[in-house]
Amino acid sequence: MIFENKVALGQVLFAGGSGFVGRTAVKWFRERHPDVPVLIGGRNLQAATEVAQAVGAAEAVAIDIDQPRLGLGDDVAVAAVVMLAPEAGLKGLSYAQDLGVPYLNINATITEIGPELALFAHRATAAPVVLASHWMVGAAVFLALNSAKGFEIVQSIRLGAIVDEQDPVGPSAIEDMERVHEMAPAALAFEGGRRVWLSGNAAKGKVESVDGRSLDATAFSTFDTVSLHAATGAPNIRFDLVNGESSSRRRGGEAATEIVVEIEGDADGQTKHSRSMLEFKQGTASLTGLSVVLSLASVLGLNDRSPARPGLYLPELLSDAKWFLDELRSAGAIIYEDSK
């Protein structure tokens, strides 16, 4: 098939591959797909070279995200463009469309995706376009969708994420979150079937950690909210974020990242409640990088499935929830599930 041939001949470009999340994504990709060549694209060629040498079967290239083709020459064969760095000019998306290869972006926030949607609409048959700016690039939405399978009707979904204060999430991630909050300090949620923007006291919430603590949280806008609304039809959905001590570190272990999903609804004529939790002791950046690789494998057809056709995708439209969570488990994620 066309994309399988391009993967065999070309290289997967990780734009921002020498960054904090980029290094983990490249590492996971090389571990899972040792025969697929990789391009490590970065502004700092020396840093990109260090990553390329560390993972093997990789080449470092200097890129400029404000230039056409990201500053790369016509002789560079690219099988996919993975945009791990914020790109205000969307040159990476245009580059992928010109080449007809998959594009995956983890930095297109929910409040600023208009330009991406317009570029896709004007060239809808050019390439697969994956907008994956979900929490941990889909880990939270897949945890929720897997739990939702046990319900006939989903009434509410509450998602919570805990980022440990000592978790080195990387300067780009912090900059992204600050940018999102500055642009839209209110958080998107659904209440009574209607979209609302939460601010002030309405944005204050609670998240119960893996070890049972009730932690102060703040509502946060993520793609997970809109993905779950579309997938389940739940009239009440919100996402809350905590920056504090993780359960793992409190037990004397690593600074882990946690995701908590609570669902209420109907099953077999009765009201049902479920609570699912995911704990990843390798931290936020590593879980993000791993989730990038799982969606990338799905769009390229590297997981024994056909490559994705040109179109607009979210992570949950590319992969099965059980498969995704099983892959996270195999990489060290601990998933707890409880229902009543």
C-alpha positions in Angstrom: 0.0 0.0 0.0 1.1 3.6 -0.6 2.0 4.5 3.0 3.7 1.2 3.6 5.9 1.8 0.6 6.7 5.3 1.8 7.6 4.1 5.3 9.9 1.6 3.7 11.6 4.3 1.5 11.3 7.5 3.5 11.9 8.6 7.0 9.5 9.6 9.8 10.3 13.2 10.6 10.0 14.0 14.3 10.0 17.8 14.2 11.1 18.8 17.7 12.6 15.4 18.2 15.4 16.7 20.3 13.1 18.4 22.8 11.9 17.0 26.1 8.9 15.1 24.8 10.5 14.5 21.4 13.4 12.5 22.9 11.0 10.1 24.6 8.8 9.8 21.5 11.8 8.9 19.4 13.1 6.4 22.0 9.7 4.6 22.2 9.4 4.6 18.4 12.9 3.1 17.9 12.2 0.5 20.6 8.9 -0.6 18.9 9.8 -0.1 15.3 13.6 -0.7 15.0 13.6 -1.0 11.2 11.8 2.3 10.3 14.3 5.1 9.6 13.9 8.4 11.5 14.7 12.0 11.0 15.4 14.0 14.2 14.4 17.6 13.3 15.4 20.5 15.5 16.6 24.1 15.6 19.7 22.9 17.5 21.5 20.5 15.1 23.9 19.4 17.8 21.1 18.4 20.1 19.3 16.6 17.3 22.5 14.7 16.4 22.9 13.5 20.0 19.4 12.0 19.9 20.0 10.4 16.5 23.3 8.8 17.6 21.6 7.6 20.8 18.7 5.8 19.1 20.4 4.6 15.9 19.0 4.3 12.4 18.3 8.0 12.6 19.6 11.2 10.9 19.6 14.7 12.4 18.4 17.6 10.3 18.2 21.3 11.1 14.6 22.6 10.6 13.0 26.0 10.6 9.3 25.7 11.4 8.7 29.2 9.9 10.0 28.2 6.4 8.3 26.2 3.6 9.1 22.5 3.8 10.4 23.3 7.3 13.6 24.4 5.5 14.3 20.9 4.2 15.5 20.2 0.6 13.6 18.4 -2.1 16.0 15.4 -1.8 14.7 14.6 1.7 12.3 11.6 1.6 9.7 11.9 4.4 7.2 9.3 5.3 5.3 11.3 7.9 5.6 14.6 9.8 5.2 14.4 13.5 5.0 17.9 14.9 6.1 18.0 18.5 6.9 21.7 18.7 4.3 24.5 18.5 4.1 25.8 14.9 2.2 29.0 14.5 2.8 29.1 10.8 1.5 25.6 10.1 4.4 24.9 7.7 4.6 21.3 8.8 1.0 20.7 8.0 1.4 22.2 4.5 4.6 20.2 4.0 2.8 16.9 4.8 -0.1 17.8 2.5 2.3 18.6 -0.3 4.0 15.2 0.1 0.7 13.3 0.7 2.0 11.8 3.9 0.5 11.6 7.4 0.7 14.6 9.7 0.4 14.3 13.5 0.3 17.4 15.8 0.1 17.4 19.6 0.2 21.2 20.1 -3.0 22.4 18.3 -5.0 23.5 21.4 -8.8 23.4 21.4 -8.9 27.2 21.3 -6.7 27.7 18.3 -7.5 24.9 15.8 -9.3 27.1 13.3 -6.3 27.4 10.9 -5.7 23.6 10.9 -9.3 22.9 10.2 -9.3 25.4 7.3 -6.1 24.0 5.8 -7.5 20.5 6.0 -10.9 21.5 4.5 -9.2 23.1 1.5 -7.1 20.0 0.9 -9.2 17.2 2.5 -7.9 14.4 0.2 -4.2 15.3 0.4 -3.1 13.4 3.5 -4.2 11.9 6.9 -4.2 14.8 9.4 -4.2 13.8 13.1 -5.0 16.4 15.7 -3.8 14.7 18.9 -3.6 17.5 21.5 -5.5 15.4 24.0 -4.2 14.8 27.5 -1.1 12.6 27.1 -2.0 12.4 23.4 -5.0 10.2 24.0 -4.3 8.2 27.2 -7.1 9.9 29.2 -9.7 9.6 26.4 -9.0 5.9 25.8 -9.2 5.2 29.6 -12.6 6.9 29.6 -13.9 5.2 26.4 -12.9 1.8 27.7 -14.8 2.4 30.9 -17.8 3.8 29.0 -18.3 0.5 27.2 -20.0 -0.8 30.4 -22.8 1.7 30.1 -25.9 1.8 28.0 -26.3 5.5 28.7 -23.5 7.8 29.9 -24.7 10.7 32.0 -21.5 12.3 33.2 -17.8 11.9 32.7 -15.3 13.6 35.1 -11.6 13.4 34.1 -8.8 14.3 36.4 -5.1 14.5 35.8 -2.3 14.8 38.4 1.1 16.2 37.3 3.7 15.8 40.0 5.4 19.0 41.1 8.8 17.3 40.6 7.9 15.8 37.2 10.2 17.3 34.6 7.6 17.9 31.9 9.9 20.2 29.9 9.9 23.9 29.2 7.9 23.6 25.9 5.0 21.8 27.7 4.9 24.5 30.5 5.1 27.2 27.9 2.2 25.6 26.0 0.0 25.4 29.1 0.7 29.0 30.0 -0.1 30.1 26.5 -3.4 28.2 26.5 -4.4 29.7 29.9 -3.5 33.2 28.7 -5.5 32.9 25.6 -8.6 31.4 27.2 -8.5 31.5 31.0 -12.0 29.8 31.1 -12.2 26.1 30.6 -14.5 24.3 28.1 -16.9 21.8 29.6 -20.4 20.4 29.0 -23.2 20.9 31.4 -26.7 19.7 30.8 -25.8 18.9 27.2 -24.6 22.4 26.5 -21.0 23.6 26.1 -20.0 26.1 28.8 -16.9 28.0 29.8 -15.9 27.6 33.4 -14.0 30.4 35.3 -13.7 31.7 38.9 -15.4 29.4 41.4 -17.0 27.3 38.7 -13.6 26.2 37.6 -12.6 25.0 41.1 -12.9 21.2 41.5 -11.6 18.2 43.3 -9.7 15.1 42.1 -9.3 11.9 44.1 -5.8 10.5 43.6 -4.8 6.9 43.2 -4.1 6.7 47.0 -7.5 8.3 47.9 -6.6 11.9 48.7 -9.0 14.6 47.7 -6.9 17.3 45.9 -7.8 20.8 44.9 -8.0 21.0 41.1 -8.8 23.5 38.3 -10.9 22.9 35.2 -8.8 22.7 32.1 -9.7 22.8 28.3 -8.6 19.7 26.5 -9.6 17.8 23.3 -10.7 14.9 25.6 -13.8 16.9 26.5 -15.0 17.3 23.0 -13.9 13.8 21.9 -15.8 12.2 24.7 -18.9 14.3 24.0 -18.9 13.2 20.4 -18.2 9.6 21.2 -20.6 9.0 24.1 -23.2 11.8 24.0 -22.7 12.4 27.7 -24.4 15.7 28.6 -22.0 16.4 31.5 -18.2 16.3 31.0 -15.3 18.2 32.5 -11.6 17.8 32.9 -9.7 19.0 36.1 -6.0 19.4 36.5 -3.9 19.1 39.6 -0.2 20.0 40.1 0.9 18.4 43.3 2.4 15.3 44.9 1.7 12.1 43.0 0.6 9.0 44.9 3.8 7.2 43.8 6.1 9.9 45.2 4.1 10.0 48.4 4.8 6.3 48.8 8.5 7.0 48.4 8.7 6.2 44.7 9.1 8.1 41.4 7.3 11.3 40.4 4.5 9.6 38.5 1.7 11.0 36.4 -1.9 10.0 37.2 -5.2 10.0 35.3 -8.6 9.5 37.0 -11.9 8.9 35.2 -15.3 8.8 36.9 -18.4 7.9 34.9 -22.0 7.8 35.9 -24.8 6.4 33.8 -27.3 3.6 33.3 -26.7 -0.1 32.7 -29.2 -2.9 32.9 -31.9 -0.6 34.1 -29.9 0.6 37.1 -27.7 3.6 37.9 -24.0 2.7 37.6 -20.8 4.4 38.7 -17.3 3.5 37.5 -13.9 4.8 38.5 -10.8 4.1 36.5 -7.2 5.2 37.2 -4.0 5.1 35.3 -0.6 5.5 36.9 2.6 5.9 34.9 5.8 6.0 36.9 8.0 7.1 34.1 6.4 10.5 34.1 4.4 12.9 31.9 6.8 13.3 29.1 7.4 9.6 28.7 3.7 8.8 28.6 3.1 11.6 26.1 5.9 10.3 23.9 4.6 6.7 24.1 1.1 7.8 23.1 2.5 9.8 20.2 4.1 6.5 18.9 0.9 4.5 19.3 -1.2 6.9 17.2 1.6 7.2 14.7 1.8 3.4 14.4 -2.0 3.4 13.7 -1.9 6.1 11.1 1.1 4.5 9.3 -0.3 0.9 9.5 2.6 -0.3 11.7 0.4 -2.2 14.1 -0.9 -4.9 11.7 -3.7 -2.6 10.4 -4.1 -0.8 7.1 -2.6 2.7 6.9 -5.1 5.5 7.4 -6.6 7.1 4.3 -6.5 10.9 3.8 -8.9 12.5 6.2 -9.1 14.3 9.6 -8.5 12.1 12.7 -8.5 12.2 16.4 -6.6 9.5 18.3 -9.8 7.6 19.2 -10.7 7.3 15.5 -7.4 5.5 14.8 -7.1 3.0 17.6 -9.2 0.7 19.7 -9.3 1.6 23.3 -8.5 -1.8 24.6 -5.5 -2.1 22.3 -4.2 1.3 23.3 -4.5 0.6 27.0 -2.9 -2.9 26.6 0.0 -1.2 24.9 0.3 1.3 27.8 0.3 -1.6 30.2 3.0 -3.4 28.4 5.1 -0.3 28.7 4.6 -0.1 32.5 1.3 1.7 33.0 -0.8 0.5 36.0 -4.5 0.7 35.4 -7.1 0.3 38.2 -10.8 -0.2 37.5 -13.7 -0.2 39.9 -17.5 -0.1 39.2 -20.7 -0.4 41.3 
